[in-house]
Amino acid sequence: MFTAFKQLYDLARQGFTADLLKDILTIFYTPLAQVYRAANIADSLSDLQSFIADLIRTVESVEDRESPVSSSYHFVTSCQLVKMT
């Protein structure tokens, strides 16, 4: 097992391996950073929170009822409301 770590260490010490890692990070970091900056994470989390709150409210309001059609209607309506926002 020690020889595997030594081989990995020797490979990492070679110049082209470090350059390759640097190039890979550069290739993937830039687009990911742009997406992160463009996406409004706070709004997405707020939408998710609203959806979950609506879902909980729907389930709680249907617990006393026996009709599965009514509960399906409320669930679909909640999904459509979230989709529109």
GIVENLIN-V304610 format. One record per residue. N is the residue number from 1. RES is the residue in one letter. PSI is psi in radians with two decimals (999 if undefined). OMEGA is omega in degrees with one decimal (* if undefined). Layout:
((N | RES | PSI | OMEGA) (N | RES | PSI | OMEGA))
//
This chain:
((1 | M | -0.63 | 178.7) (2 | F | -0.63 | -178.9) (3 | T | -0.57 | 177.9) (4 | A | -0.74 | 177.5) (5 | F | -0.67 | 178.5) (6 | K | -0.73 | 178.6) (7 | Q | -0.72 | 177.8) (8 | L | -0.73 | 178.4) (9 | Y | -0.77 | 178.8) (10 | D | -0.68 | 178.7) (11 | L | -0.72 | -179.5) (12 | A | -0.49 | -178.9) (13 | R | -0.29 | 179.4) (14 | Q | 2.55 | -174.0) (15 | G | -0.73 | -176.0) (16 | F | -0.50 | 178.5) (17 | T | -0.78 | 178.8) (18 | A | -0.71 | 177.9) (19 | D | -0.69 | 179.0) (20 | L | -0.78 | 177.6) (21 | L | -0.73 | 178.8) (22 | K | -0.75 | 178.9) (23 | D | -0.73 | 179.3) (24 | I | -0.78 | 178.0) (25 | L | -0.69 | 179.0) (26 | T | -0.73 | -179.0) (27 | I | -0.80 | -174.9) (28 | F | -0.48 | -176.0) (29 | Y | -0.77 | -175.8) (30 | T | -0.90 | 178.5) (31 | P | -0.67 | 179.2) (32 | L | -0.67 | 178.5) (33 | A | -0.67 | 178.4) (34 | Q | -0.73 | 178.4) (35 | V | -0.75 | -179.8) (36 | Y | -0.73 | 179.2) (37 | R | -0.65 | -177.6) (38 | A | -0.57 | -177.8) (39 | A | 2.39 | 177.2) (40 | N | 1.64 | -175.0) (41 | I | -0.65 | -178.1) (42 | A | -0.74 | 178.7) (43 | D | -0.69 | 179.0) (44 | S | -0.75 | 178.2) (45 | L | -0.63 | 177.5) (46 | S | -0.73 | 176.6) (47 | D | -0.74 | 178.2) (48 | L | -0.73 | 178.5) (49 | Q | -0.75 | 178.2) (50 | S | -0.73 | 179.3) (51 | F | -0.80 | -179.2) (52 | I | -0.71 | 178.0) (53 | A | -0.74 | 177.3) (54 | D | -0.70 | 179.2) (55 | L | -0.77 | 178.0) (56 | I | -0.78 | 179.5) (57 | R | -0.71 | 178.8) (58 | T | -0.79 | 179.9) (59 | V | -0.75 | 179.5) (60 | E | -0.65 | -179.3) (61 | S | -0.39 | -177.4) (62 | V | -0.26 | -175.8) (63 | E | -0.62 | -178.1) (64 | D | -0.31 | -178.8) (65 | R | 2.74 | -179.7) (66 | E | -0.24 | -172.3) (67 | S | 1.98 | 177.1) (68 | P | -0.43 | 178.9) (69 | V | -0.74 | -179.8) (70 | S | -0.74 | -179.4) (71 | S | -0.64 | 177.7) (72 | S | -0.71 | 179.1) (73 | Y | -0.79 | -179.8) (74 | H | -0.67 | 179.4) (75 | F | -0.81 | 179.8) (76 | V | -0.72 | 178.3) (77 | T | -0.73 | 178.3) (78 | S | -0.72 | 179.3) (79 | C | -0.69 | -179.6) (80 | Q | -0.62 | 178.0) (81 | L | -0.71 | 179.2) (82 | V | -0.67 | -179.1) (83 | K | -0.59 | -178.4) (84 | M | -0.42 | -177.8) (85 | T | 999 | *))
//
